[in-house]
């Protein structure tokens, strides 16, 4: 995650989390691992709601979009609109959120939420569909700071240092979105049985773990098992030294 104030923060645990939570806007993300990420969770789906959408709910996943549980944007390209609330388009237009991806295979959902500002709240969702069963999304949010704002994208107060993962978790909690506030129908377990939550690993330790585990085992993503052992057991255990 790159926060609004410019801090890089890594969240690798499964579950549903607040991406943006303000007095009027709610954006939640469902993080789930794929085969390609060695057990590290990626963003699989986002849910958008809150007073700004007047009780309506938008879900964007790699392979579908729903508005109040009804499928929309079913064609490619296609558009969907609700006057005075939002406009959406699904096409192959727009810059890549992750520049490492193949620009020739872009599937992009553009959302403009009308929030009484001239530019609105802009959400760009890049879908990656090349590997069946391993689909995921990248998300870019462009908006003004709002009252009561926090979440994995930070509190947007101009201070990049308080967007560190450990500080964010102190403010918004460590258990993900509470059931009573969940925009998704079900809640995903954060950890597997008898394993610690990697999101509780101090930032400096996790950064060292990523570098050492990737060097030891190779691949695009370091194995979750190595990161977890490095953070909560020891470097020697993690690297099998």
GUMI-620671 format. One line per field, with one value per atom (N, C-alpha, C): atom name; y, z, x; residue in one letter; residue number from 1. Coordinates in steps of 0.2 Angstrom, whole numbers, plus 5000, padded with zeros to 4 digits. Layout:
N
atom = CA; ...
north = Y; ...
up = Z; ...
east = X; ...
rest = a; ...
nr = NUM; ...
This chain:
241
atom = N; CA; C; N; CA; C; N; CA; C; N; CA; C; N; CA; C; N; CA; C; N; CA; C; N; CA; C; N; CA; C; N; CA; C; N; CA; C; N; CA; C; N; CA; C; N; CA; C; N; CA; C; N; CA; C; N; CA; C; N; CA; C; N; CA; C; N; CA; C; N; CA; C; N; CA; C; N; CA; C; N; CA; C; N; CA; C; N; CA; C; N; CA; C; N; CA; C; N; CA; C; N; CA; C; N; CA; C; N; CA; C; N; CA; C; N; CA; C; N; CA; C; N; CA; C; N; CA; C; N; CA; C; N; CA; C; N; CA; C; N; CA; C; N; CA; C; N; CA; C; N; CA; C; N; CA; C; N; CA; C; N; CA; C; N; CA; C; N; CA; C; N; CA; C; N; CA; C; N; CA; C; N; CA; C; N; CA; C; N; CA; C; N; CA; C; N; CA; C; N; CA; C; N; CA; C; N; CA; C; N; CA; C; N; CA; C; N; CA; C; N; CA; C; N; CA; C; N; CA; C; N; CA; C; N; CA; C; N; CA; C; N; CA; C; N; CA; C; N; CA; C; N; CA; C; N; CA; C; N; CA; C; N; CA; C; N; CA; C; N; CA; C; N; CA; C; N; CA; C; N; CA; C; N; CA; C; N; CA; C; N; CA; C; N; CA; C; N; CA; C; N; CA; C; N; CA; C; N; CA; C; N; CA; C; N; CA; C; N; CA; C; N; CA; C; N; CA; C; N; CA; C; N; CA; C; N; CA; C; N; CA; C; N; CA; C; N; CA; C; N; CA; C; N; CA; C; N; CA; C; N; CA; C; N; CA; C; N; CA; C; N; CA; C; N; CA; C; N; CA; C; N; CA; C; N; CA; C; N; CA; C; N; CA; C; N; CA; C; N; CA; C; N; CA; C; N; CA; C; N; CA; C; N; CA; C; N; CA; C; N; CA; C; N; CA; C; N; CA; C; N; CA; C; N; CA; C; N; CA; C; N; CA; C; N; CA; C; N; CA; C; N; CA; C; N; CA; C; N; CA; C; N; CA; C; N; CA; C; N; CA; C; N; CA; C; N; CA; C; N; CA; C; N; CA; C; N; CA; C; N; CA; C; N; CA; C; N; CA; C; N; CA; C; N; CA; C; N; CA; C; N; CA; C; N; CA; C; N; CA; C; N; CA; C; N; CA; C; N; CA; C; N; CA; C; N; CA; C; N; CA; C; N; CA; C; N; CA; C; N; CA; C; N; CA; C; N; CA; C; N; CA; C; N; CA; C; N; CA; C; N; CA; C; N; CA; C; N; CA; C; N; CA; C; N; CA; C; N; CA; C; N; CA; C; N; CA; C; N; CA; C; N; CA; C; N; CA; C; N; CA; C; N; CA; C; N; CA; C; N; CA; C; N; CA; C; N; CA; C; N; CA; C; N; CA; C; N; CA; C; N; CA; C; N; CA; C; N; CA; C; N; CA; C; N; CA; C; N; CA; C; N; CA; C; N; CA; C; N; CA; C; N; CA; C; N; CA; C; N; CA; C; N; CA; C; N; CA; C; N; CA; C; N; CA; C; N; CA; C; N; CA; C; N; CA; C; N; CA; C; N; CA; C; N; CA; C; N; CA; C; N; CA; C; N; CA; C; N; CA; C; N; CA; C; N; CA; C; N; CA; C; N; CA; C; N; CA; C; N; CA; C; N; CA; C; N; CA; C; N; CA; C; N; CA; C; N; CA; C; N; CA; C; N; CA; C; N; CA; C; N; CA; C; N; CA; C; N; CA; C; N; CA; C; N; CA; C; N; CA; C; N; CA; C; N; CA; C; N; CA; C; N; CA; C; N; CA; C; N; CA; C; N; CA; C; N; CA; C; N; CA; C; N; CA; C; N; CA; C; N; CA; C
north = 4994; 5000; 5006; 5011; 5018; 5022; 5025; 5029; 5036; 5040; 5046; 5051; 5050; 5054; 5052; 5046; 5044; 5039; 5035; 5030; 5023; 5019; 5012; 5008; 5004; 5000; 4993; 4988; 4981; 4977; 4975; 4971; 4964; 4959; 4952; 4947; 4949; 4944; 4944; 4938; 4938; 4941; 4943; 4946; 4952; 4955; 4961; 4967; 4972; 4978; 4984; 4989; 4996; 4999; 5000; 5004; 5011; 5014; 5021; 5020; 5023; 5024; 5031; 5035; 5042; 5042; 5048; 5049; 5048; 5049; 5048; 5043; 5040; 5035; 5029; 5023; 5017; 5013; 5011; 5007; 5001; 4995; 4989; 4985; 4982; 4977; 4970; 4965; 4958; 4956; 4954; 4952; 4944; 4941; 4933; 4932; 4926; 4924; 4921; 4921; 4917; 4912; 4908; 4903; 4907; 4912; 4916; 4920; 4921; 4925; 4922; 4915; 4911; 4912; 4913; 4913; 4921; 4926; 4933; 4935; 4938; 4940; 4946; 4946; 4952; 4954; 4960; 4963; 4959; 4955; 4952; 4955; 4959; 4962; 4969; 4974; 4980; 4981; 4983; 4985; 4993; 4996; 5003; 5005; 5009; 5011; 5017; 5018; 5024; 5029; 5034; 5039; 5043; 5043; 5047; 5043; 5036; 5032; 5031; 5034; 5034; 5027; 5023; 5016; 5011; 5013; 5008; 5005; 5000; 4996; 4994; 4995; 4993; 4988; 4983; 4978; 4977; 4977; 4976; 4970; 4965; 4959; 4958; 4954; 4953; 4951; 4947; 4945; 4947; 4952; 4954; 4961; 4964; 4970; 4970; 4972; 4972; 4979; 4981; 4986; 4984; 4984; 4981; 4974; 4970; 4963; 4961; 4966; 4965; 4966; 4962; 4962; 4968; 4972; 4978; 4977; 4982; 4982; 4975; 4972; 4965; 4964; 4970; 4970; 4973; 4972; 4975; 4978; 4985; 4990; 4990; 4994; 4995; 5001; 5004; 5009; 5008; 5011; 5011; 5018; 5020; 5026; 5027; 5030; 5032; 5039; 5043; 5050; 5053; 5058; 5061; 5057; 5050; 5046; 5044; 5041; 5038; 5037; 5037; 5035; 5030; 5024; 5019; 5018; 5016; 5013; 5007; 5003; 4997; 4996; 4997; 4997; 4996; 4997; 4996; 5002; 5008; 5014; 5016; 5019; 5022; 5019; 5023; 5020; 5014; 5010; 5005; 5007; 5004; 5005; 5001; 4995; 4992; 4991; 4995; 4996; 4989; 4985; 4978; 4974; 4976; 4971; 4973; 4969; 4969; 4974; 4979; 4985; 4983; 4978; 4975; 4971; 4970; 4966; 4969; 4976; 4980; 4979; 4978; 4978; 4982; 4988; 4994; 4996; 4996; 4999; 5006; 5011; 5018; 5020; 5022; 5024; 5032; 5036; 5042; 5043; 5045; 5045; 5053; 5055; 5062; 5064; 5068; 5070; 5077; 5081; 5088; 5092; 5089; 5092; 5092; 5096; 5097; 5090; 5087; 5082; 5075; 5075; 5069; 5064; 5058; 5053; 5048; 5047; 5043; 5037; 5031; 5025; 5021; 5019; 5015; 5008; 5003; 4996; 4993; 4990; 4986; 4979; 4975; 4968; 4964; 4959; 4955; 4948; 4945; 4939; 4934; 4935; 4930; 4923; 4922; 4915; 4913; 4909; 4907; 4904; 4907; 4905; 4910; 4913; 4918; 4925; 4927; 4934; 4938; 4944; 4949; 4956; 4961; 4968; 4973; 4978; 4984; 4990; 4994; 4999; 5006; 5011; 5018; 5022; 5026; 5031; 5038; 5042; 5049; 5053; 5057; 5060; 5066; 5070; 5075; 5072; 5074; 5072; 5073; 5069; 5069; 5069; 5072; 5071; 5064; 5062; 5056; 5050; 5052; 5047; 5043; 5037; 5032; 5026; 5021; 5015; 5013; 5008; 5006; 5011; 5016; 5021; 5027; 5026; 5032; 5037; 5041; 5046; 5053; 5053; 5059; 5066; 5066; 5072; 5076; 5074; 5077; 5074; 5069; 5067; 5059; 5058; 5052; 5047; 5049; 5044; 5041; 5044; 5040; 5036; 5035; 5030; 5023; 5022; 5016; 5011; 5004; 4999; 4998; 4998; 4997; 5002; 5009; 5014; 5014; 5012; 5012; 5007; 5001; 4996; 4997; 5002; 5004; 5008; 5012; 5017; 5013; 5008; 5006; 4998; 4995; 4989; 4984; 4978; 4972; 4967; 4967; 4961; 4962; 4967; 4969; 4972; 4973; 4976; 4972; 4975; 4972; 4969; 4964; 4960; 4965; 4969; 4974; 4979; 4981; 4986; 4983; 4976; 4973; 4974; 4976; 4977; 4970; 4966; 4959; 4955; 4949; 4945; 4940; 4939; 4934; 4937; 4935; 4937; 4932; 4933; 4929; 4928; 4922; 4922; 4925; 4928; 4932; 4928; 4923; 4918; 4911; 4907; 4899; 4897; 4892; 4889; 4889; 4891; 4891; 4895; 4900; 4904; 4911; 4915; 4922; 4926; 4932; 4936; 4940; 4940; 4943; 4951; 4953; 4960; 4963; 4959; 4961; 4961; 4960; 4960; 4967; 4970; 4976; 4978; 4984; 4986; 4984; 4986; 4985; 4978; 4974; 4967; 4964; 4966; 4963; 4965; 4971; 4973; 4969; 4967; 4963; 4956; 4953; 4947; 4946; 4951; 4951; 4950; 4954; 4954; 4947; 4945; 4939; 4932; 4932; 4926; 4926; 4932; 4932; 4930; 4932; 4930; 4922; 4920; 4913; 4908; 4910; 4905; 4907; 4913; 4916; 4917; 4918; 4920; 4927; 4929; 4936; 4938; 4933; 4935; 4930; 4933; 4928; 4924; 4918; 4913; 4916; 4916; 4918; 4914; 4908; 4904; 4906; 4908; 4911; 4918; 4922; 4929; 4928; 4923; 4922; 4919; 4914; 4912; 4917; 4921; 4926; 4931; 4933; 4938; 4936; 4929; 4927; 4921; 4918; 4913; 4916; 4915; 4918; 4918; 4922; 4922; 4915; 4912; 4906; 4900; 4901; 4896; 4897; 4903; 4905; 4903; 4904; 4903; 4896; 4892; 4885; 4885; 4889; 4889; 4885
up = 5000; 5000; 5000; 4996; 4996; 4999; 5005; 5008; 5004; 5006; 5003; 5005; 5011; 5013; 5010; 5007; 5004; 5008; 5012; 5016; 5013; 5012; 5009; 5015; 5015; 5021; 5018; 5021; 5018; 5023; 5020; 5024; 5020; 5024; 5020; 5023; 5028; 5031; 5027; 5027; 5024; 5029; 5026; 5029; 5026; 5029; 5026; 5031; 5028; 5031; 5028; 5033; 5031; 5026; 5020; 5016; 5017; 5017; 5018; 5023; 5029; 5033; 5035; 5033; 5035; 5037; 5039; 5041; 5036; 5029; 5024; 5019; 5019; 5014; 5017; 5015; 5017; 5011; 5012; 5007; 5010; 5009; 5012; 5007; 5009; 5005; 5007; 5003; 5005; 5002; 5007; 5005; 5006; 5000; 5000; 4997; 4999; 4995; 4989; 4984; 4978; 4977; 4973; 4972; 4970; 4966; 4964; 4970; 4975; 4980; 4986; 4986; 4991; 4998; 4998; 5004; 5007; 5003; 5005; 5002; 5006; 5003; 4999; 4994; 4989; 4989; 4986; 4986; 4981; 4983; 4978; 4977; 4981; 4980; 4985; 4982; 4986; 4987; 4992; 4993; 4995; 4992; 4993; 4996; 5001; 5004; 5008; 5012; 5017; 5015; 5019; 5018; 5011; 5008; 5002; 4996; 4997; 4992; 4995; 5000; 5002; 5003; 5006; 5008; 5003; 4997; 4992; 4993; 4989; 4990; 4983; 4982; 4976; 4978; 4974; 4975; 4968; 4968; 4962; 4964; 4960; 4961; 4954; 4953; 4947; 4941; 4942; 4937; 4937; 4942; 4942; 4945; 4944; 4948; 4950; 4956; 4958; 4961; 4960; 4963; 4967; 4973; 4978; 4976; 4975; 4973; 4966; 4962; 4955; 4951; 4946; 4941; 4937; 4936; 4932; 4928; 4923; 4919; 4917; 4914; 4911; 4905; 4901; 4894; 4895; 4890; 4889; 4882; 4882; 4887; 4889; 4894; 4896; 4901; 4903; 4908; 4912; 4918; 4923; 4926; 4927; 4931; 4935; 4941; 4945; 4946; 4943; 4944; 4951; 4951; 4957; 4963; 4961; 4965; 4962; 4956; 4953; 4946; 4943; 4936; 4935; 4932; 4931; 4924; 4922; 4915; 4916; 4911; 4911; 4904; 4904; 4898; 4898; 4893; 4894; 4894; 4896; 4896; 4903; 4903; 4910; 4911; 4915; 4917; 4922; 4922; 4926; 4933; 4938; 4945; 4947; 4944; 4945; 4939; 4938; 4931; 4929; 4934; 4932; 4928; 4928; 4924; 4917; 4913; 4905; 4903; 4900; 4898; 4893; 4889; 4883; 4886; 4892; 4894; 4900; 4899; 4904; 4904; 4910; 4911; 4917; 4916; 4921; 4922; 4929; 4931; 4934; 4931; 4933; 4937; 4943; 4947; 4949; 4947; 4950; 4954; 4961; 4966; 4967; 4966; 4967; 4974; 4977; 4984; 4985; 4980; 4981; 4980; 4978; 4976; 4968; 4965; 4957; 4954; 4957; 4954; 4957; 4962; 4965; 4968; 4970; 4973; 4967; 4965; 4959; 4962; 4959; 4961; 4954; 4953; 4948; 4950; 4947; 4948; 4942; 4943; 4937; 4939; 4934; 4935; 4932; 4935; 4932; 4932; 4926; 4924; 4921; 4920; 4916; 4919; 4925; 4928; 4932; 4929; 4932; 4939; 4944; 4951; 4955; 4951; 4954; 4952; 4950; 4948; 4955; 4953; 4959; 4956; 4960; 4958; 4961; 4957; 4960; 4960; 4966; 4967; 4968; 4964; 4965; 4967; 4973; 4975; 4975; 4972; 4972; 4975; 4980; 4984; 4988; 4991; 4996; 5003; 5007; 5014; 5017; 5021; 5024; 5032; 5035; 5042; 5045; 5050; 5053; 5049; 5044; 5039; 5042; 5041; 5042; 5038; 5040; 5036; 5033; 5029; 5027; 5022; 5019; 5015; 5019; 5026; 5030; 5032; 5037; 5039; 5035; 5030; 5026; 5029; 5034; 5038; 5036; 5031; 5029; 5033; 5037; 5041; 5039; 5035; 5032; 5037; 5043; 5048; 5052; 5053; 5057; 5052; 5046; 5042; 5042; 5046; 5047; 5049; 5047; 5048; 5055; 5059; 5066; 5070; 5067; 5070; 5068; 5061; 5059; 5062; 5064; 5067; 5074; 5078; 5084; 5084; 5079; 5078; 5076; 5071; 5068; 5071; 5074; 5077; 5073; 5075; 5072; 5069; 5070; 5069; 5062; 5058; 5052; 5053; 5048; 5049; 5054; 5058; 5063; 5059; 5061; 5058; 5057; 5062; 5061; 5056; 5054; 5049; 5042; 5042; 5036; 5030; 5024; 5018; 5014; 5015; 5012; 5016; 5013; 5016; 5021; 5020; 5025; 5027; 5032; 5035; 5035; 5032; 5031; 5037; 5039; 5045; 5043; 5048; 5047; 5047; 5051; 5051; 5051; 5049; 5050; 5057; 5059; 5066; 5068; 5074; 5078; 5075; 5070; 5067; 5069; 5071; 5072; 5066; 5067; 5062; 5059; 5053; 5050; 5051; 5051; 5052; 5058; 5063; 5070; 5070; 5064; 5064; 5063; 5068; 5067; 5060; 5058; 5051; 5049; 5053; 5052; 5051; 5056; 5055; 5049; 5047; 5041; 5035; 5035; 5029; 5028; 5034; 5034; 5032; 5034; 5033; 5025; 5022; 5015; 5011; 5013; 5009; 5010; 5016; 5017; 5015; 5016; 5013; 5006; 5003; 4995; 4993; 4996; 4994; 4995; 5000; 5002; 4998; 4996; 4993; 4986; 4984; 4977; 4976; 4969; 4968; 4968; 4965; 4965; 4972; 4976; 4983; 4988; 4994; 4999; 5002; 5004; 5007; 5013; 5014; 5020; 5026; 5026; 5031; 5033; 5029; 5030; 5034; 5031; 5035; 5042; 5043; 5049; 5054; 5052; 5056; 5058; 5053; 5054; 5059; 5059; 5063; 5070; 5071; 5077; 5080; 5077; 5079; 5079; 5074; 5073; 5066; 5064; 5057; 5055; 5060; 5059; 5057; 5061; 5060; 5053; 5051; 5045; 5039; 5039; 5034; 5034; 5039; 5040; 5040; 5044; 5044; 5050
east = 5004; 5000; 5004; 5003; 5006; 5000; 5001; 4996; 4996; 4990; 4989; 4995; 4998; 5003; 5010; 5011; 5017; 5021; 5018; 5021; 5020; 5025; 5024; 5023; 5017; 5015; 5013; 5016; 5014; 5009; 5004; 4999; 4998; 5000; 5000; 4995; 4992; 4987; 4980; 4977; 4970; 4965; 4960; 4954; 4951; 4946; 4943; 4945; 4948; 4951; 4948; 4949; 4947; 4953; 4951; 4956; 4955; 4949; 4947; 4941; 4941; 4935; 4935; 4930; 4929; 4922; 4920; 4913; 4908; 4910; 4905; 4907; 4913; 4915; 4918; 4916; 4918; 4921; 4927; 4930; 4934; 4932; 4935; 4938; 4943; 4947; 4947; 4946; 4946; 4953; 4958; 4964; 4965; 4967; 4967; 4974; 4977; 4983; 4982; 4987; 4986; 4992; 4992; 4997; 5004; 5003; 5009; 5013; 5009; 5012; 5014; 5015; 5018; 5015; 5008; 5004; 5003; 5006; 5005; 4998; 4994; 4988; 4989; 4984; 4984; 4976; 4975; 4968; 4964; 4959; 4955; 4948; 4946; 4939; 4939; 4936; 4934; 4927; 4925; 4918; 4917; 4913; 4912; 4905; 4905; 4898; 4899; 4894; 4894; 4889; 4888; 4883; 4884; 4890; 4891; 4887; 4886; 4882; 4875; 4873; 4866; 4863; 4867; 4865; 4866; 4868; 4870; 4877; 4878; 4884; 4887; 4893; 4897; 4902; 4902; 4907; 4911; 4918; 4922; 4927; 4926; 4931; 4934; 4939; 4942; 4938; 4933; 4928; 4921; 4919; 4913; 4912; 4907; 4905; 4898; 4896; 4889; 4887; 4881; 4878; 4872; 4872; 4867; 4865; 4871; 4870; 4868; 4867; 4865; 4871; 4872; 4878; 4877; 4883; 4883; 4890; 4891; 4897; 4899; 4894; 4894; 4898; 4898; 4901; 4908; 4912; 4919; 4920; 4919; 4918; 4911; 4910; 4903; 4903; 4897; 4896; 4890; 4890; 4885; 4884; 4878; 4878; 4872; 4872; 4867; 4867; 4862; 4863; 4864; 4868; 4870; 4874; 4875; 4879; 4886; 4885; 4892; 4891; 4897; 4897; 4903; 4902; 4907; 4908; 4914; 4916; 4921; 4920; 4924; 4928; 4934; 4938; 4945; 4949; 4956; 4960; 4957; 4960; 4963; 4969; 4971; 4978; 4982; 4989; 4988; 4994; 4994; 4995; 4992; 4993; 5000; 5001; 5007; 5010; 5016; 5019; 5023; 5023; 5026; 5022; 5015; 5010; 5011; 5007; 5007; 5002; 5004; 5000; 4995; 4997; 4993; 4986; 4986; 4980; 4976; 4976; 4972; 4965; 4962; 4955; 4954; 4951; 4951; 4944; 4942; 4936; 4937; 4933; 4934; 4928; 4928; 4923; 4924; 4919; 4918; 4912; 4914; 4908; 4907; 4901; 4900; 4899; 4904; 4904; 4903; 4901; 4900; 4907; 4912; 4918; 4918; 4922; 4922; 4924; 4929; 4933; 4930; 4926; 4923; 4929; 4926; 4931; 4932; 4938; 4940; 4943; 4941; 4943; 4945; 4951; 4953; 4955; 4952; 4953; 4956; 4962; 4965; 4964; 4961; 4960; 4965; 4968; 4973; 4970; 4969; 4965; 4969; 4975; 4979; 4979; 4979; 4979; 4973; 4969; 4963; 4964; 4960; 4960; 4965; 4969; 4974; 4973; 4967; 4965; 4965; 4967; 4967; 4966; 4966; 4966; 4971; 4972; 4976; 4971; 4972; 4967; 4971; 4968; 4971; 4965; 4966; 4960; 4963; 4959; 4961; 4955; 4956; 4951; 4954; 4950; 4952; 4952; 4956; 4955; 4948; 4946; 4939; 4939; 4934; 4934; 4934; 4937; 4937; 4941; 4945; 4948; 4954; 4954; 4959; 4958; 4963; 4963; 4970; 4970; 4977; 4980; 4976; 4978; 4980; 4980; 4982; 4977; 4979; 4974; 4974; 4978; 4978; 4979; 4983; 4984; 4991; 4994; 5000; 5006; 5006; 5011; 5012; 5017; 5018; 5021; 5023; 5026; 5021; 5015; 5010; 5006; 5008; 5005; 5008; 5013; 5017; 5011; 5012; 5007; 5006; 5011; 5010; 5006; 5007; 5003; 4996; 4995; 4988; 4984; 4987; 4984; 4982; 4986; 4984; 4978; 4977; 4971; 4965; 4965; 4959; 4958; 4963; 4962; 4966; 4966; 4970; 4966; 4959; 4955; 4951; 4953; 4950; 4943; 4939; 4932; 4928; 4925; 4920; 4914; 4912; 4906; 4900; 4899; 4893; 4894; 4900; 4902; 4904; 4904; 4906; 4901; 4904; 4901; 4900; 4905; 4905; 4900; 4898; 4893; 4896; 4902; 4906; 4912; 4915; 4921; 4927; 4932; 4938; 4942; 4944; 4949; 4956; 4958; 4965; 4971; 4971; 4977; 4974; 4979; 4978; 4979; 4976; 4977; 4984; 4985; 4991; 4997; 4995; 5000; 4999; 5005; 5004; 5002; 5000; 4997; 5004; 5005; 5011; 5011; 5005; 5004; 5006; 5007; 5010; 5017; 5021; 5028; 5030; 5035; 5037; 5040; 5039; 5041; 5048; 5053; 5060; 5061; 5058; 5059; 5056; 5050; 5047; 5051; 5054; 5058; 5064; 5067; 5073; 5071; 5065; 5063; 5062; 5059; 5057; 5063; 5068; 5075; 5078; 5079; 5082; 5079; 5072; 5068; 5068; 5068; 5068; 5075; 5080; 5087; 5088; 5085; 5086; 5082; 5076; 5071; 5070; 5071; 5070; 5063; 5061; 5054; 5052; 5046; 5044; 5042; 5039; 5037; 5040; 5042; 5045; 5040; 5041; 5036; 5033; 5027; 5024; 5027; 5028; 5031; 5037; 5042; 5048; 5047; 5043; 5042; 5039; 5035; 5032; 5037; 5041; 5046; 5051; 5053; 5058; 5056; 5050; 5047; 5046; 5043; 5041; 5045; 5050; 5054; 5061; 5064; 5071; 5073; 5078; 5081; 5083; 5087; 5090; 5085; 5079; 5074; 5071; 5069; 5066; 5070; 5077; 5081; 5084; 5082; 5084; 5092; 5095; 5102; 5104
rest = x; x; x; x; x; x; x; x; x; x; x; x; x; x; x; x; x; x; x; x; x; x; x; x; x; x; x; x; x; x; x; x; x; x; x; x; x; x; x; x; x; x; x; x; x; x; x; x; x; x; x; x; x; x; x; x; x; x; x; x; x; x; x; x; x; x; x; x; x; x; x; x; x; x; x; x; x; x; x; x; x; x; x; x; x; x; x; x; x; x; x; x; x; x; x; x; x; x; x; x; x; x; x; x; x; x; x; x; x; x; x; x; x; x; x; x; x; x; x; x; x; x; x; x; x; x; x; x; x; x; x; x; x; x; x; x; x; x; x; x; x; x; x; x; x; x; x; x; x; x; x; x; x; x; x; x; x; x; x; x; x; x; x; x; x; x; x; x; x; x; x; x; x; x; x; x; x; x; x; x; x; x; x; x; x; x; x; x; x; x; x; x; x; x; x; x; x; x; x; x; x; x; x; x; x; x; x; x; x; x; x; x; x; x; x; x; x; x; x; x; x; x; x; x; x; x; x; x; x; x; x; x; x; x; x; x; x; x; x; x; x; x; x; x; x; x; x; x; x; x; x; x; x; x; x; x; x; x; x; x; x; x; x; x; x; x; x; x; x; x; x; x; x; x; x; x; x; x; x; x; x; x; x; x; x; x; x; x; x; x; x; x; x; x; x; x; x; x; x; x; x; x; x; x; x; x; x; x; x; x; x; x; x; x; x; x; x; x; x; x; x; x; x; x; x; x; x; x; x; x; x; x; x; x; x; x; x; x; x; x; x; x; x; x; x; x; x; x; x; x; x; x; x; x; x; x; x; x; x; x; x; x; x; x; x; x; x; x; x; x; x; x; x; x; x; x; x; x; x; x; x; x; x; x; x; x; x; x; x; x; x; x; x; x; x; x; x; x; x; x; x; x; x; x; x; x; x; x; x; x; x; x; x; x; x; x; x; x; x; x; x; x; x; x; x; x; x; x; x; x; x; x; x; x; x; x; x; x; x; x; x; x; x; x; x; x; x; x; x; x; x; x; x; x; x; x; x; x; x; x; x; x; x; x; x; x; x; x; x; x; x; x; x; x; x; x; x; x; x; x; x; x; x; x; x; x; x; x; x; x; x; x; x; x; x; x; x; x; x; x; x; x; x; x; x; x; x; x; x; x; x; x; x; x; x; x; x; x; x; x; x; x; x; x; x; x; x; x; x; x; x; x; x; x; x; x; x; x; x; x; x; x; x; x; x; x; x; x; x; x; x; x; x; x; x; x; x; x; x; x; x; x; x; x; x; x; x; x; x; x; x; x; x; x; x; x; x; x; x; x; x; x; x; x; x; x; x; x; x; x; x; x; x; x; x; x; x; x; x; x; x; x; x; x; x; x; x; x; x; x; x; x; x; x; x; x; x; x; x; x; x; x; x; x; x; x; x; x; x; x; x; x; x; x; x; x; x; x; x; x; x; x; x; x; x; x; x; x; x; x; x; x; x; x; x; x; x; x; x; x; x; x; x; x; x; x; x; x; x; x; x; x; x; x; x; x; x; x; x; x; x; x; x; x; x; x; x; x; x; x; x; x; x; x; x; x; x; x; x; x; x; x; x; x; x; x; x; x; x; x; x; x; x; x; x; x; x; x; x; x; x; x; x
nr = 1; 1; 1; 2; 2; 2; 3; 3; 3; 4; 4; 4; 5; 5; 5; 6; 6; 6; 7; 7; 7; 8; 8; 8; 9; 9; 9; 10; 10; 10; 11; 11; 11; 12; 12; 12; 13; 13; 13; 14; 14; 14; 15; 15; 15; 16; 16; 16; 17; 17; 17; 18; 18; 18; 19; 19; 19; 20; 20; 20; 21; 21; 21; 22; 22; 22; 23; 23; 23; 24; 24; 24; 25; 25; 25; 26; 26; 26; 27; 27; 27; 28; 28; 28; 29; 29; 29; 30; 30; 30; 31; 31; 31; 32; 32; 32; 33; 33; 33; 34; 34; 34; 35; 35; 35; 36; 36; 36; 37; 37; 37; 38; 38; 38; 39; 39; 39; 40; 40; 40; 41; 41; 41; 42; 42; 42; 43; 43; 43; 44; 44; 44; 45; 45; 45; 46; 46; 46; 47; 47; 47; 48; 48; 48; 49; 49; 49; 50; 50; 50; 51; 51; 51; 52; 52; 52; 53; 53; 53; 54; 54; 54; 55; 55; 55; 56; 56; 56; 57; 57; 57; 58; 58; 58; 59; 59; 59; 60; 60; 60; 61; 61; 61; 62; 62; 62; 63; 63; 63; 64; 64; 64; 65; 65; 65; 66; 66; 66; 67; 67; 67; 68; 68; 68; 69; 69; 69; 70; 70; 70; 71; 71; 71; 72; 72; 72; 73; 73; 73; 74; 74; 74; 75; 75; 75; 76; 76; 76; 77; 77; 77; 78; 78; 78; 79; 79; 79; 80; 80; 80; 81; 81; 81; 82; 82; 82; 83; 83; 83; 84; 84; 84; 85; 85; 85; 86; 86; 86; 87; 87; 87; 88; 88; 88; 89; 89; 89; 90; 90; 90; 91; 91; 91; 92; 92; 92; 93; 93; 93; 94; 94; 94; 95; 95; 95; 96; 96; 96; 97; 97; 97; 98; 98; 98; 99; 99; 99; 100; 100; 100; 101; 101; 101; 102; 102; 102; 103; 103; 103; 104; 104; 104; 105; 105; 105; 106; 106; 106; 107; 107; 107; 108; 108; 108; 109; 109; 109; 110; 110; 110; 111; 111; 111; 112; 112; 112; 113; 113; 113; 114; 114; 114; 115; 115; 115; 116; 116; 116; 117; 117; 117; 118; 118; 118; 119; 119; 119; 120; 120; 120; 121; 121; 121; 122; 122; 122; 123; 123; 123; 124; 124; 124; 125; 125; 125; 126; 126; 126; 127; 127; 127; 128; 128; 128; 129; 129; 129; 130; 130; 130; 131; 131; 131; 132; 132; 132; 133; 133; 133; 134; 134; 134; 135; 135; 135; 136; 136; 136; 137; 137; 137; 138; 138; 138; 139; 139; 139; 140; 140; 140; 141; 141; 141; 142; 142; 142; 143; 143; 143; 144; 144; 144; 145; 145; 145; 146; 146; 146; 147; 147; 147; 148; 148; 148; 149; 149; 149; 150; 150; 150; 151; 151; 151; 152; 152; 152; 153; 153; 153; 154; 154; 154; 155; 155; 155; 156; 156; 156; 157; 157; 157; 158; 158; 158; 159; 159; 159; 160; 160; 160; 161; 161; 161; 162; 162; 162; 163; 163; 163; 164; 164; 164; 165; 165; 165; 166; 166; 166; 167; 167; 167; 168; 168; 168; 169; 169; 169; 170; 170; 170; 171; 171; 171; 172; 172; 172; 173; 173; 173; 174; 174; 174; 175; 175; 175; 176; 176; 176; 177; 177; 177; 178; 178; 178; 179; 179; 179; 180; 180; 180; 181; 181; 181; 182; 182; 182; 183; 183; 183; 184; 184; 184; 185; 185; 185; 186; 186; 186; 187; 187; 187; 188; 188; 188; 189; 189; 189; 190; 190; 190; 191; 191; 191; 192; 192; 192; 193; 193; 193; 194; 194; 194; 195; 195; 195; 196; 196; 196; 197; 197; 197; 198; 198; 198; 199; 199; 199; 200; 200; 200; 201; 201; 201; 202; 202; 202; 203; 203; 203; 204; 204; 204; 205; 205; 205; 206; 206; 206; 207; 207; 207; 208; 208; 208; 209; 209; 209; 210; 210; 210; 211; 211; 211; 212; 212; 212; 213; 213; 213; 214; 214; 214; 215; 215; 215; 216; 216; 216; 217; 217; 217; 218; 218; 218; 219; 219; 219; 220; 220; 220; 221; 221; 221; 222; 222; 222; 223; 223; 223; 224; 224; 224; 225; 225; 225; 226; 226; 226; 227; 227; 227; 228; 228; 228; 229; 229; 229; 230; 230; 230; 231; 231; 231; 232; 232; 232; 233; 233; 233; 234; 234; 234; 235; 235; 235; 236; 236; 236; 237; 237; 237; 238; 238; 238; 239; 239; 239; 240; 240; 240; 241; 241; 241
